[in-house]
Amino acid sequence: MTLPSSKLHIGIDASNIRSGGGLTHLVRLLSAAEPAGSSVARVTIWTSTQTAQQLPQRSWIRPITPAWCNGGLLHRAIGQQYYLPQELKHAGCHVLFSPGGTIPWQCPVPAVTMSQNMLPFEPSQADLFGRWSLMRLKMQLLRYSQGASFSRAQGLIFLSNYARNTIQDLLKTVTPHTALIPHGIEERFMHVPRPQRRLEDCTEAQPFRVMYVSILMPYKHQLEVAQAIAALRQQGLPIEANFIGAPWGQYAQAFQHLLQQLDPDNHFLKYTGHAPFDRLHGLYHEADAFIFASSCENLPNILIEAMAAGLPIACSNKGPMPEVLGDAGIYFDPYSAPSITHALLQLAKDNTMRSVLAQAAWQKAHAYSWKQCADDTLAFIEHVVHQHKGGF
């Protein structure tokens, strides 16, 4: 089928998108997109069979699952560089959109990519995994490959001003055609803030419940949060913390060992492991407050989910967190357990302040819309194509 010359055919490289935030972004973006109001006529997606099964079924979406997309990391990397350019030409695509952050060295069409991972561009955060760790090496390789793509691409999407400023200052040679397009939030997370209990009304049987959702990794600082909760218990506060997130490597072992030391009976420090994404909204609604202690984020989607859930939040003062939460939370230094202790104590003791902060955070969460994200992304891709040699 030949498209009219005024209709845009977008190719998407989703060969390395298998799970997590990257998959959520792709699925929600395509689900919310409405090409009828633009020049977009077709989207062809190179991806694995598993990912293709999770994409929305639309007449204008065509998944392609070649063998190289279903292979290992090396196979996919070779396919992206050598097979994808040929397949883009064969399919008649006018532009490549690569949300994974890398593009082929020889791309036959203009390319738009995204920055979704800050770890490669904040060496001090990658160092937390260990100076000679495989993770640190992986981040160095990603900084090279993504950095090269960011300079060669015709368009680059950032998720936060913090990410844009940090990466542009570090690389110096980012493409001049950039856009700020944050992710959206699903409606199921939206929950009007609930009345806040007084700390005096909390008991051992009904404690003040703090939730932290994040994969167990060094830059998420679960160790410091657990120490802070234990310190508050020593002060006599009826408080407990529920940690939710998949375990990762030696850090998960160190975290679970610390929980055994601080709370051998599993009384106030609870770790429930990974929770399915489609169940998270219900878990947020069981908490009295939320803590977000990460020191490295591009756009903190989990923080936005907690904001949407109407929870009062104690938050890390690093990265883009103050940009996102603004004056709707209490901040702390995530590297310092005493700083976290102080912030949580303030939050727990003042139920009036919690009510004000929860309402403000809930209102701010309304700015994050998948419909707006989809509209802005398609418009930016179309703009880049028109800027490149006058159009398509």
Sequence and secondary structure as in RCSB ss.txt:
>XXXX:A:sequence
MTLPSSKLHIGIDASNIRSGGGLTHLVRLLSAAEPAGSSVARVTIWTSTQTAQQLPQRSWIRPITPAWCNGGLLH
RAIGQQYYLPQELKHAGCHVLFSPGGTIPWQCPVPAVTMSQNMLPFEPSQADLFGRWSLMRLKMQLLRYSQGASF
SRAQGLIFLSNYARNTIQDLLKTVTPHTALIPHGIEERFMHVPRPQRRLEDCTEAQPFRVMYVSILMPYKHQLEV
AQAIAALRQQGLPIEANFIGAPWGQYAQAFQHLLQQLDPDNHFLKYTGHAPFDRLHGLYHEADAFIFASSCENLP
NILIEAMAAGLPIACSNKGPMPEVLGDAGIYFDPYSAPSITHALLQLAKDNTMRSVLAQAAWQKAHAYSWKQCAD
DTLAFIEHVVHQHKGGF
>XXXX:A:secstr
    TTSEEEEEEETT  SHHHHHHHHHHHHH  GGGSSEEEEEEEE HHHHTTS   TTEEEE  GGGGS HHH
HHHIIIIIHHHHHHHHT SEEEETTS   SS SS EEEE    GGG HHHHGGG TT HHHHHHHHHHHHHHHHH
HH SEEEES HHHHHHHHHHHS   S EEE      GGG         GGG  SSS EEEEEES   GGG HHHH
HHHHHHHHHTT  EEEEEES   HHHHHHHHHHHHHH TT SSEEE     GGGHHHHHTT SEEEE  S  SS 
HHHHHHHHTT  EEEE STTHHHHHTTSSEEE TT HHHHHHHHHHHHH HHHHHHHHHHHHHHHTT  HHHHHH
HHHHHHHHHHHHSTT  
